[in-house]
Amino acid sequence: MGKYKILVVTGDSLLAGSTNLVQLWLVGEHGEADLGKQLRPLRGRKTELEIDVPLHLGRLLVVKLRKHKGLLDSDWFCKWITVQGPGIQGEAFFPCYSWVQGKETICLPEGTALKVNDDAQNLFRKYREQELEDRRNVYRWGSWKEGLILPIAGSTERDLPRSQRFMEDKDLDFSLSLAKVLKDLAIKGTLDFVSRVQKLEDYQKVFPHSKNALAGRVRDSWKDDALFGYQFLNGANPMLLRQSKRLPARLVLPPGMEDLQTELEKELKAGSLFEADFSLLDGVKPNIIIFKQQYVTAPLVMLKLRPDGRLLPMVVQLQPPRHGCPPPPLFLPSDPPMAWLLAKIWVRSSDFQLHQLQSHLLRGHLMAEVISVATMRSLPSLHPIYKVVSTGSGGHVDILQRATSCLTYRSFCPPDDLADRGLLGVKSSLYAQDALRLWEIISRYVERMVALFYKSDRDVKDDPELQVWCREFTEIGLLGAQDRGFPLSLASRAQLCRFVTMCIFTCTGQHASTHLGQLDWYAWIPNGPCTMRKPPPTSKDVPERDIVDALPGLQQARVQMTFTKFLGRRQPVMVALGQHKEEYFSGSGPRAVLKQFQEELAIMDKEIEVRNAGLDLPYEYLRPSLVENSVTI
């Protein structure tokens, strides 16, 4: 019994407020008090209520909300609620950060994170179970194509739970920006149908006029071997390059290339031989665009790492050898300039395909979707790991299916992935340096959070919700990926920390590393053509006309440029890694851990800024202030 002071905070996005009345209940360990329909939440407002409760509630456990329908029905975005009153030291904090819709009753547990085994009196058991049952009805696994990791069920954005969609300000920016680029494409693209590319310089017609120093540098230097090699280290797709352990079996050297054989073996012995193998594309059915057949090939590039850090191509094989056929031609830096340039263009086009489908879409967006759905279906909002993770024509399908079968747990953990690919000691791999450092910062953050709630390995093994989450992710979302190293269970704090760090890094740093560079590296179309209109060359007699005819036409180039510019732009409405405003935890311990995380990110950000000031080509894609807190586009 006594007076309770309640503070309700509504979001400040465009449509966060509601015209409907909201009913509140306070639920304690000894009883429940109906406070009636006393709240009409207004956008961006903090609403205070003082209410006398005639019941002895005891320790306050849950605040319940229900929005009542009026003549007009509008959803309400509730940030959080605090309560002061009898038996409460200071104030009790009830995080929400979600939409209240329809006639559903929302239960908000107090913000102290609790594992199932921490709730000895089962005070929260029914709320945990009901929350997960409700979530599993909303967050259902879907299926897109056989052999692909599972998405959330739904075919349009409106099929998603509202709490998983863009907020109105970001959605409005996305929609208006898309409308603008489509309008520009319709106007300018119509003229492109009657224009023909006569020479390579004609791609300047679709080059963006916005100031982008790196894109301009690429346009001016794209033919240089050093820039070609640099992109495997620090470009839009740094995920393919690996150190050679032996000469690839597919690299068949014909008679007369003994000098090349000797040079390759010399670099191999020195540990400076690297390769980029696009065999995943072999046999993929190419598309047909505007009634014209397109072409795809599966190149192999061998490169040597120089003492000054430059990575230079030694030989390009555009197609794998075929049984019963002559060995495919090998292209060398000493070949006629146009033949060597066309070979490199084919490599860049193949890299565009694997970058967008494998590195960006599959390893970024689709993997993040599996993490999100498994989390929402398996971990209630009370769970400490939920609160950590919350901060956080058929040819393309063929590529995704092949790439899915290649996903390994080690490849999502930079310390393992970079070691496996021989990049840990490569000083000119800025991606490797920054990815490793960001992983370590995230790992320390996770370790400190886990230590607050799991005092031993037994605590991890005995957490049933945690084990269900892990199995749901690997066995269902990833279609049984345990044979590729993904865990089915978590037996120690170290295993838990690695798994959670992988989840956070995948949805933040790994996605940023393959997203932020798109405009820089693909604005100049010949450096990353989205398609090729002629088959790969079989001879080295290549005039410039052959290169122009193989590259996308002006209309297709403008389409590529339009969407690269739209999707690759820096987001005006973004939350950087670790800078989220939502507070999911009560108590000083988690807040201190988050503060330390933010401080370490700020130090890394500043040091990258200082380093980049002295570089000819700055690398910013893993700079914490530019890494978004979640995967968006």
N, C-alpha and C positions, 0 to 999 in steps of 0.2 A: 504494500500500500504506500501511496505517496505520489509526489509530483514528478513527472518525467518531462524533460526538455528534449525535443526532437528537431534535428536540422536535416532537411532534405535538399540535395543539390541536383539541379537539372543541368543537362549538357548545354553547350553554347553553340552547337551547330545549327544550321538554318531551320530545321524542323524538329528540334529537340523537345520543345514544349508541347503541351496538350491542352485542349479545351475541356477535357473530361475530368470528372472528379475521381480522386484516387482514395481508396480505403486502405487503412493501415491496421496491422495487428502487432503487438509485442508478445513474443513467446518466450517464457522463462522456464526454468526447470520445474517450477511448481504450478504453472498455470499460464493461461493465455488471455490477453486483454484486447478486445475489439475497440479500436479508437474511432471507428466510424469514417464517413466520407468527409474528411476535413481539408483535403489538399487538392488544389487545382494548380498543377505545376506549370510555371512559365519559363520560357527559354532563358538560360543563363542566370536564373535566379536561385538564391538560397532562401528556402522557406522555413521559418521557425514555428514550431507548435509547442505549447505548454499544456499538458493534460494531466488531470488527477486520475489515478488508477486505483480503484477500490480493492484490488486483489493483491495478494502477496505473490509476486512472480518469481522471486529468488533470482539466481544468476540468469542474466539475459542471454538467450541462445540465438534467436532468429527474429528478424523483422519480416513480416509478410506484406505484400503489396497486391492490390487488385484494382485495375482501371475499369470504371463503369461506363458503359456506352450511353451517350446522349444523342441529341439530334444529329450531331456530327461526331464521327469517331476518328480520333487521331492518335497515333502512337506517341509514346513518351520515352525519351532517353534519360534514364536515371544514372547519375554518376555514383553517388554514394549517400549514405545516411549515417548520422551519428546520434547517439542517445546518451543523455545524462540523467541520473536518477538514483533511487535507493539501491545500495549494494554495488554501485558501479564506481570504480576508482577513476577519476578523470572522466573519460567518455569512451563508450563502446563504438567501434567503427565497423560499418557494414558495407563493403564494396559491392557495387553492382555493375556499372559500365556496360549496360546492355539495354535493349529496347523492351519496354513493357507494352504488350499488344493484346488486342481482343479482350476476352474475359478471363484469361489465364491468371492464376495466383502465383506470384513469384516469391520464393523463399530466399532470403538473404542471410546466410550464416554470419556470425561475427568473424572478423577478418583474421583471427589467429589461425594459422595453418595447423591442421590436425591430420595425422594418418589414422587409418581405421583402428589400429591397436592403441592409439593414444586416447581413444574415447571409451574408457573402461566401463562407463555406465550406459553406453549406447544412447547417449542423449541426442546424437546427431545422425544415428544410423538410418532412420526412416527418411530424413532429408537427403542424405547422400544417395540412397537407393532410388528415391523418387526423381531426383535431379538427373541421374544417369538414365533412368527409364525414359524420361521425357526427352533427353538429348538424343538417345538412340532412335527415337521416332522421328526426330528432325534431321539429324546428321546420319543419313543412310549411305552406305556404299553403293556407288553406281558401277557402270561398266561402259567403256567406250569401244574398245576393240580388243579382241582376244589376244592375250599375251602382254597387255600393257598394265602397269600398276594402276590400282583402282582410284577413280576420282570420287568426289561426292556426287550423289544422285541429283540429277537436274540437268536441264538443257539450256536454260537462260539464267541471267543474273537474278531475275525475280524468283527463281526456284530456290535460291539460297536463303538461309535464315538471315533476317535483316541485320543481325548483329555481325554477320560476316561480310556484309557488303560495304562499299565505300560510304563514308559519311557524306552528307549533302555537299559540303564545300569541295571535297575532292571529286565527287561524282559530277558536280557542275563543271568544274575545271576540265575534267576528262571529256565530258559530252560537248562542251563548247569548243574545245581544242580540236576534237575529232571532226565536228561539223565544219570548222574552218579549213582543215587540211583537205577534207573531201570536196569542199567547194572549190578550193584552189586547184585540186587535181582535176575536177570536172572541166574547169575553164582552160587550164593550160594543157591538160592531157588530150583534149580534143585536137589541138593543133599538132600534137606530137605524131598523130596518125599519118599526117601528110609530110612530116619532116623525116629525113633520113640522116643517120650518123655517117658522115663522110670521112672523118678522121677522129683520132682519140680525143683531141682537144674539144670536140663538140659536146662531150659530157659535161663541160663547164656550164651548159645551158640548164642543167638540173642541179648543179652544185649549190648548196644553200648559201645565202648572202649573209647569214648571221655570223658574228665573229666567233670563230672556233680555230684557235691557233694550231692545234694538233691536226685537225682535218685539213687545214691549208698546207701543213707540212707534208702530210700524206699525199695530197694532190701533186705537190711539187717534186717529191722524192720517191714516189711509189715504184719506180723502175729499179731503184738501188737494191743490190743484193743484201746489204746490211739491214735495211728497213724490212725487207722480206723476212729475214731471219729473226729480227727483233720481235715481230708479231707473234711468233711461237712462244716467246718468253713472256711478253708483257702486253700483248694485244687484246682483242676482244675475246679470244678463245685460248687461254693459256693451259688448257687441260689435255692437250694431245701429245705434246713433246715428251720424249723420254730418251734417256741415255741408252745407247746400244750395248747389249751384252755380247752380241755376235752379229755377223752380217746377216741381214734378213734372207730367208730362203727364197723369197720371191724376187730378190735382186739378182737377175741373171745377167752376167757380164759377157758380152760377145767377144770373140777374138779381136785383138787389136786394142783392148782396153786394159792391158796389163798394168800400165802406169796408174790408172784409177784404182785398180785392185790393190796395188801397193800402198797408195795414199790412204785408202779406206782402212786397210789393216794397220797402218801406222797410227792413225787417229784412234782406232779402236783400242790398240794397246796402250795408248796414252790416256785413255778415258775421256777423250774430247770428241768422240763421235756420238751424234744424236740423230734421232729419226722421228718423222711424223708419218704415220701409216694410216691411210684412209680406207683400208680394206673393208670397213663396215659398209661402204657405199657400193661394193662390188655386186653387180647384178641387179641393183635397184632399178625399178621401172621408172623412167623419166616421164615428165609431164608433157602435155600438149597445151601450148598457149596461143590463142588466136589462130587456131587451126594449123599451127606449126610445131613440128616435133622438136623437143628440147633434148639435151644430152647431159648425162652424168657419168663420171668416171671415178676411179678409186686410186689416186696417186700414192706414191711413196717418195718421200724426200729425205735424203741423207745430208746432214749438216755437220760442220766442224766448229767447235768453240775455240776462238782465238784467245791468247793470253790477255788481250785488252778487253775481253768480254763480248766482243762481237760474235754473233752466230751466223755463219755464212753457208749458203747452200753449195753442195758439191755435185749432186746429181739428182735429177728428177725422173722417175719412171711413172708415166701417166696411167698405165694399165697393168694389172697383174699378168704374168705369163699364162698362156692357155695350152693345154695338152694337145700336141699335134700341130701347133702353130709356131711360126718363127718367134723368137724372143721379141717383146715389145721394144721400141726404140728408147734409148736413154738420152736425156737432154742435159747438156753441160754448160757451165758458165762460158766456156770457150766457143760455143756454137754461135752461128750468126745471131746478132742481137734480137731480131724479131722472133726467131724460133725459140730462143731462151726466154724471152718475155712472154710468149704465148704459153709455154710450159708453166711458168710461174703463175700466170693468170688462171690456168686450170686448177692449180693447187689452191689459189685463193678462193675460187668458186666452190671447190669441195669443202674448204674450211668454213665457208659461209653456211653450207648445208649442215655440217655437223655441229657448228656453233649454235645455230638457231634451234635445231631439233634435239640434239643430245645434251650439250652443255647448258643451254639456257632454258629450254622448255622442260625437258625431262628431269635434269638434275637440279633445276631451280624450281620452276612452278609446280610440276606434277609431284615431285618429291615433297615439297612443302605442303601440298594438299593432303598427301597421305599422313604426314605428321599432324596436321591440324585435325583431320577427321578422327584419327585414332585417339588423339588427346581428348577431344570433345566427347567421344563415346565411352571413354574408359576412366577418366580422372574427374571427380567432382570438384567444384570450385573451392572446397575446403582443403584439397590436397596440396601439399607444398610444391610438388613438381608442376602441377597445373599452374600455380601462381608464377613459377619461374618461366615456363615455356610460353605463357600468355604474353610475356613481354616481347614478349617477342612475337587427186587421182589414184591414191593408194601408195605411191612411192614414199611419201612422208611417214605413213603408218608403218611400212616395212622397216624404215630406218629406226623408228621409235621402238618397234618390237625387238629388233636386233640389239639396239642400245640397252633396252631393259634387261636383256639376258646377260649383259656385261656389267651391270651395277654390282659393285662390291662394297662391303662396309668400309674397308681400308681406303677406298677411293674417295670416301666422304670425310675422311679424317686427315687433314693436311700433313701432320707429322709422318703418317704412314704413306700417304699418297706421294708426297714429295720425295721420300726416301726410295719408294718403289720405282719412281721415274728418274732417279739420279739427279735431282735438282737442288738438294739441300745445300750443297757447297758452291752453287753457281751464283756468284755475286751479282751478275748482270740480270738475274731473274728477280726483279723487284716484286713480282707477284708472289714468288715463293717466300721472300723475306717477310712481306706484309701479311700474307695469309698465315704463316706460322706464328707471327707475333700476335695477330688478332685472335687466332685460335687459343693461344696461351692465356691471353687476357680473359677471354670468355670462360676458359677452363678454370681459372682461379676463382672467378665469380661463382661458377656452378659449385665448385668444391666448398667454398665458404658457405653457400646457401645450404647445400646438402648436409654439411657438418652441424648446422643448427637443428636439424630434424632427424637425422639418422646418426646415432651414436656408435653403431657397429655394423658389420656386414650382416649380422642376423636380422637387424631392423629392416634391411633392404629385402632379404629373402622372405621375411614374414609379412611383407606388405602386399596383400592380394590385389589391390587396385593397380599397383605399380606393375605387377607381373602380367595382369590382363592387358594393360596398356602396351607393354613390350610385345606380347604375343599378337595382339591385334595389329600392330604396326607391321611386324615381319611376316606373319603367317597369312593375314588377310589382305592388308593394304599392298604389300609387296609380293603377294602371290606365292608365299613360301620361299623367302630368300635366305633361309638359314644356311643353305649350301654355299652361299656366297659371303658368309661371315656375319650376317646380321643376327643379333641375338634373339632367342625365343624367350629367355628369362634373364633376370639380373641377379647375380649372386653376391655382389659386393658393392661397397661404396665406390670403388674405383670404376667398376663396370657401369654403374649408374651415372657417374660423373661424365664418363666418356660418351655415353649414349645421349645424355641431355646436351652436352657440348656440341655433339654432332648435329642434333636437331636445331639448335640456335644458330650455329655457324652456317648450316645449309640455307636457312631462311633469311640470313642477313648477309654475311660476307661473301659466301660462295655465289649467291645470286647477284650481288652487286658487281663482282668481278667479271661476270659475263653479260651484264646488262648495261653498265655505265659507258662502255667503250663503243657501243654500236655506231653512234653518230660520228665519232672520231675516225673510225677505221672504214666505215662503209659509205661515208658521204661522197667519196670519190669512187664512182661505180666500178672502174676497171680494177680497183684494189680489192673488191669483194663482190663480184657480180652474183646476183641471186640465181641466175640461170645462164646456160650456154646454148647457143642456137646452131652450132655446128659440132660435128664429132671431133674428138681430140686428133691432133695432127699425127700423121704416120711418117712424115718426112720433115727435113729441116729447111726446106725451101718455103719460107713463110713471108709473104709480103704483108705490109700493114693492113691492106684491104681484108686479108683473111682474119686478122685479129678483130677488126671492126665488125665483120660479118658474124663472128662467133659470139661477141658480147651482146648483151641485151639491147634491143632497139630503144629508141628514145622514149616511147610510151611506157614500156616495161621498166626502163631505168627511172622514170619519174615516179611510177608506183612504188618501186623499191625505196627511192629517196624520201618520198612522202611519209611512208610508214616507219622508216628508220628514224627520221627526224621526229615524228610524233612519239613513238615508243621509247626512243633513246634520249629524249630531252630530260633535263634535270627537273624533278617534280617541284612545283611551287608550293604544294601542300604536302609536306613530308615530315616524318618524325625520325630523327637519326637514332642509330643504335644506342640503347641505354638511356635515351632522353625522354621516354614516355612519361606522361603526366599521371597515368593511372596508378593508384596505390592499391595493391592486392593484399598486402600484408599488414597486420597490426604488430606493434611492438618495435623497439629500437634496433634489435639485432638485424633483421632483414634490411632495414633502412640504412644502417651503417655499411652493410655489404654492398648495397646498390650504390651508395655514395663513393665507396672505394673503387668500384667498377667504373663509374663515370670519371673519376680522377685519372685512372690508368688509361682510359680511352682518350682523354684530353691530352695527356702526355704524348701518346702515340701520334695523335693528330698533329700536334705542334712539331714533333720531330720529323714527320713526313713532309710538312710544309717547308722546314729548313732544308731537308735533303733535296727536295724537288727544286728549290731555288738554284741549286748548283748543277742541275742536270740539263742536258740538251733536250731530252724528252722526259718530262715529268710523268710519274705514275701516280694516279690519284684514286683509282677505282676501289681501293681498300682503306682509304682514309676515313676514319670513323665518322667524321661529320658529314660525309657523303653517303655512308652506308645506311640504307633505310632499315628501320626496326622490324620490318616484315616484308614479305614478297607482295608487291602490288601489281605492277605491269612489267 
